[in-house]
Amino acid sequence: MVLFPDRRSSDEENLGVDWVIRYQFDGADTAAAIDEFRSLIRDLDEAGLRTQVRHGNGASLLVFVNAPRERLGHEVFKSRVKDWLDGISDIRPVGDSHTVIDGDTEAEELRSIHHLVTGRKDDGGAEVTANRGRWKNVKACFPLHSPNANRGLFRRWRRLRILESDDLDELRALFGERVALYFAFGQYYGFFLAGAAVFATLSWMYYGSYSIGFSVISCLWCIIFVEYWKVQQTDLAIRWGSRGVCEVKGDRAHSTWEKEAQGHQTVQRTKEIYQVEKQLLRQLPQFAVAILASFFIGSLVLVTFTVELLALEVYKGPFKAFIDFLPTISLALSLPRISSILSKAAARLTDYENHRTEAQYELARAQKTFLSRFITYFLPLLLTAFVCVPFGDRIGSSLDALHFTWFSDRIPRHIDSRRLQQQVISFVLVTVMLQFRERNFLPHGAQVSFMKYLHYLPDRPTDILHPYRRSNSSSLLLIDHPEESGFLSRVRDESEATVRDVQDNLLEICVQFGYLALFGAVWPLVPLVFLFLHWTGFRSELFKTIMERQRPAPLRTDTIGPCLSILEFIAWLGCLSTAAIVHLYRRNVRQVELWSLLLTIFVAEQLYYVARYVVRTALQKIGSETIHREKARRDTIQRRYLETFSEEAAELCRVYKPRVRFNEVTDVVIETNRLDPTAASSQHVRPSEDETEDGNETEVPHKICRTDTDLLRDSDKSTKFWSWHHTAQETTDAGIKLIEAISVASRLGRSAPESGQITPKKAD
Amino acid sequence: MVLFPDRRSSDEENLGVDWVIRYQFDGADTAAAIDEFRSLIRDLDEAGLRTQVRHGNGASLLVFVNAPRERLGHEVFKSRVKDWLDGISDIRPVGDSHTVIDGDTEAEELRSIHHLVTGRKDDGGAEVTANRGRWKNVKACFPLHSPNANRGLFRRWRRLRILESDDLDELRALFGERVALYFAFGQYYGFFLAGAAVFATLSWMYYGSYSIGFSVISCLWCIIFVEYWKVQQTDLAIRWGSRGVCEVKGDRAHSTWEKEAQGHQTVQRTKEIYQVEKQLLRQLPQFAVAILASFFIGSLVLVTFTVELLALEVYKGPFKAFIDFLPTISLALSLPRISSILSKAAARLTDYENHRTEAQYELARAQKTFLSRFITYFLPLLLTAFVCVPFGDRIGSSLDALHFTWFSDRIPRHIDSRRLQQQVISFVLVTVMLQFRERNFLPHGAQVSFMKYLHYLPDRPTDILHPYRRSNSSSLLLIDHPEESGFLSRVRDESEATVRDVQDNLLEICVQFGYLALFGAVWPLVPLVFLFLHWTGFRSELFKTIMERQRPAPLRTDTIGPCLSILEFIAWLGCLSTAAIVHLYRRNVRQVELWSLLLTIFVAEQLYYVARYVVRTALQKIGSETIHREKARRDTIQRRYLETFSEEAAELCRVYKPRVRFNEVTDVVIETNRLDPTAASSQHVRPSEDETEDGNETEVPHKICRTDTDLLRDSDKSTKFWSWHHTAQETTDAGIKLIEAISVASRLGRSAPESGQITPKKAD
């Protein structure tokens, strides 16, 4: 199951590597590749980052990035100052343009490095982002996993049933607030599902489908789920000091500017307003796409329905039970394919819309992706529920009108209302099976077999990977140094590993929640099925994050973002849909009068708003413990400050700051800080990684080796690794040699694998 | 028209009086009054305020409050520090517990004094509030009008058609953000009405009532009105630096605590949670009251309807046209009375609910008051529109069932659908007439006649006011010093003047907006009528604020508060109601099918949400100029600070702070501040009041005389005024003597007006 296997002996540490960039080039066009590579290294160098280069898998180079202690420490300080300026933190960090501080967590330091590597140039970054704009050939841009920390987490989670807040803090310290918040939400969703499953199963056993009582409670449960999560996420954001982060909108790199900002206010404003109009225009295509897709899916559903109608009545041959279900099942099976096409279209459209900030981009993308999912998964069911079954006989009549007399004689005049239930069951089951397979077998299976292929000679792992090794001249360049080979091999694996944004997982949960809220009344076992899927998937999701996937950039957030509004929308639509379905299908569909149906829906909508208002107000009044504590903390600070007006009073609120319990060291540091201010800038006393290894199993070191002395102390290997190329020029030269060697070797590999000596010519 | 007439010769200045408290006592129970008065002065003295006491009208004392310069200056500084701590201001004010600064505007200084007088004791206030809790006998607690500033405003406004932002800034500098924001909203509402009136009148001339096109545009107009106001108020809040003020919730004085806060967190929290449950329980009675009131009004409407029905058909005598309308008009005329009863009940209920913060209290009160207005004004019309007219014949049949055979023979089987229009017209006209009368005649008329009565001997104004003057012994105490008499007479007038909170005016606008949004389609001339009412009332409202009413405490706000959600609610209900009314009454009411009506309402509701979302998103994207400037300002500050990390960089943002243009002095001060930091605490160079008087007419001095030297310079009168009682003990003694003298005199006045000498006995 573990993609990055135990290579404890060889590559325990990351050799001081903070960030890795995989640059892939076209073997045929060496000159262009060399130019691009040169500007890549120059950009990184200008951002004050140290670089090393090695070769990657295939025609690619791995650029290793290290942020010197002064650069990183100041970046961390600057990000804290920005937090203060943006009102995220209360405390103004004292310092000047030379201040260097340590991050509280590994994630905080990596976030600063992320900012240095991917940030805009006028903010001091290198503007290198993967797969976008100018850097289309940068295929991956990621921090390395921390093997020791991951091993600690793995050991702990094996015995773990429920993620406590300490576990979430650990996740946050390693992977950032975004990932940690996703897992908090996932677990919360699990509890919600468990409650819903228990209640729904009981209700199903006693009252069957379309129970009014169950529907009301289910709608309420959905509202409470959404509203209580808001309290929860505020709670976590306060705990992690990230409250208000999402309101600060950083400009998105690679959005095209109409005019370059001149620092002059008027110009900047003109540009912004101009962009707004253009952007609103650019949002029009999405509607066209959505309408087209809806029509396509709609007609697909109608065709399926007609075919099934005929199959039901007309076909009397063998395997009838199977044939009856065939159209629905093939529809359900074809939908994921359509959904993925639509999702790609959504991504394209979002790129085209050219959003100014990262948050807007993400919002637009999530909205479109969800819309595509909605059209593929929910539209067919809604059509079945509210068009096909109630108006089924009219569809028959319209076939009549087309003079398909052979058909129309045989088409039943009475459509069975159980059709909806059958379709919901098949859709839910197919979705569950697909998501289950995708989560538990597909990517892992594909990767394992791919990796197996790459490493199929276990004792000589680099042999197959680099077939050009056999050519003598390039061989010197393309053979890993024995001391590094294990580490490099791991980095190569990580650079090819899947990247999965938590947003995708959140959208999956949204789809599940949609089935449950919209069609829970049809088949109350929906939550039970999803509960099974969730609890099998959620734990493996945890393990995959540390084992199989590329480490995500540790971004901050204080909300699950666009998914929250999607969940709200689903809860709203769920109320309407549940009310309508129960009203329609509780008795005979055909006896329902239109006005009573409409009245039910209308009343349900108003009840939804009232219930939401009541739940929201009540939850806000009650609040959570953290929110109360935060308020008390603020009051105490205010009072103390107003009494003394001193810097110390302002500093004192640190005492109340919720601490990261991930590593006891951090606590010690804060305490020391308070007692002896001079200790603030001194080096932390922390157990060396070896001590941790031997000692307490659950205590995971979470600091990257930072200072040069650290590098030296940790191992000679780091020093050796970073001494290959001392300047950016050396790295550039080495990279150019590698590019040439690889392209020559691959050309040789293709044409004449056993050719003789080739002298790589210098490019410049 | 002017309540406080030109007394330029005698009482130009306020003699250094910052705040006035009118203490009324029961002439019969002198001992209790003395006790209470003693503790009043003690509380004020403990808050560090200087006091003087004079007698008021009738059995009341006027306590004059002055905040010494150090006390006030530090309070202003502390309120700025609090703003910084709460994130309202970016700049941390530099200073310590001895820092003394001047407020930027008169309103800011008065706000600090307001805080000193009414604030909670543990915040350093005296906790003296009018008509509440312990201080039931304090009948008024207000700042004095500034005659010079008011005269300047009056001169300017006479020529004024539209309030520019400068005028709003002036209003804010004198009366605080709350009042200024109300006038900004009032003017904005006027523009909205003008647009609606033009369009509606045109539509009425060409298409008559129940036009679909007009209804759609009217609903959209309402949505835009609400959403654009949000942008406007954010704009103004940024301009005035009050953004975020409403999120800071000060505890409300006189809310009853379950347990006293011990400063210990756990205790405090327990108490809070306990209060929440109790509070939720205490909110139940309002529902009972609302339901009862609805039933009462409902049955009233039904009775009126039946009577009118009978009158229409049965009565054939003289004045038939008048008799036909009589029931509706008498209903409309009886409603204000019911409404005022319900409003009082709402206030009682809100007090009973015991809210913790001022904001919650105001919200709850506004909600209840609006609910009471809704029940009285809109429920009858809604009942007529959706029950009486469509089901009118069934009402006849039910009378049948009761065997009123004499009636039922004569009851028409067909109810005229013009009834709704007639009723809307009479309701709107009656409301307009009542509001017009109330605004332009009633309070002013009542007050003028009251004041005329008080001053009916023009040469001896205090003669009638203080009949006990004739008793010899007390006479020495109860005669005003000739130098002060004009001033005291003005203060007495102000202390009796009406207090009108802007919230009431806002609620009036909400009711108007309700008629317009809910029933605009029935009679499109509604906006025209309200436009007339608004433009006549709005200007006189401006003048009344400075001429007739007690000066309000200059509170801050960044929103029109609960009224905003009420307006949103009305816009929503308006969409539904308009859709339903147009659908019902466009053709024959009786031919409308229920399902089509319900579908219309349902679709209208969804369209409302979509339209609101679109309008909101578009307006947010476009923003306002101030909002863009604020963003640019923040960016500039951030960049500058990140470049230098200096205190000066932090200070520099003052340059971008929108300035109060009310008085040029303030601008000068800020510039000086920046160029020479040492000048910050020095005395401002400002024109003396006399210079202003002679010079620029529109330039209004807006500083209270602050320092003791100021007092001396301004006039000897101030010094004399404040030298009567030097210590709190002296004030107490003087007050006690006055109480005794007044009660003795009034007793004598009642029993034997011409009695001889009475020696007031000392109480302690």
Interface residues (C-beta under 8 A of the other chain):
Chain A: K78 V81 K82 L85 D86 G87 R92 G95 D96 S97 T99 Q265 Q268 R269 E272 I273 V276 Q279 L280 E593 L594 W595 L598 L599 I601 F602 E605 A618 K621 I622 E625 H628 R629 A632 R634 I637 Q638 Y641 L642 E643 T644 F645 S646
Chain B: K78 V81 K82 L85 D86 G87 R92 G95 D96 S97 T99 Q265 Q268 R269 E272 I273 V276 Q279 L280 E593 L594 W595 L598 L599 I601 F602 E605 A618 K621 I622 E625 H628 R629 A632 R634 I637 Q638 Y641 L642 E643 T644 F645 S646
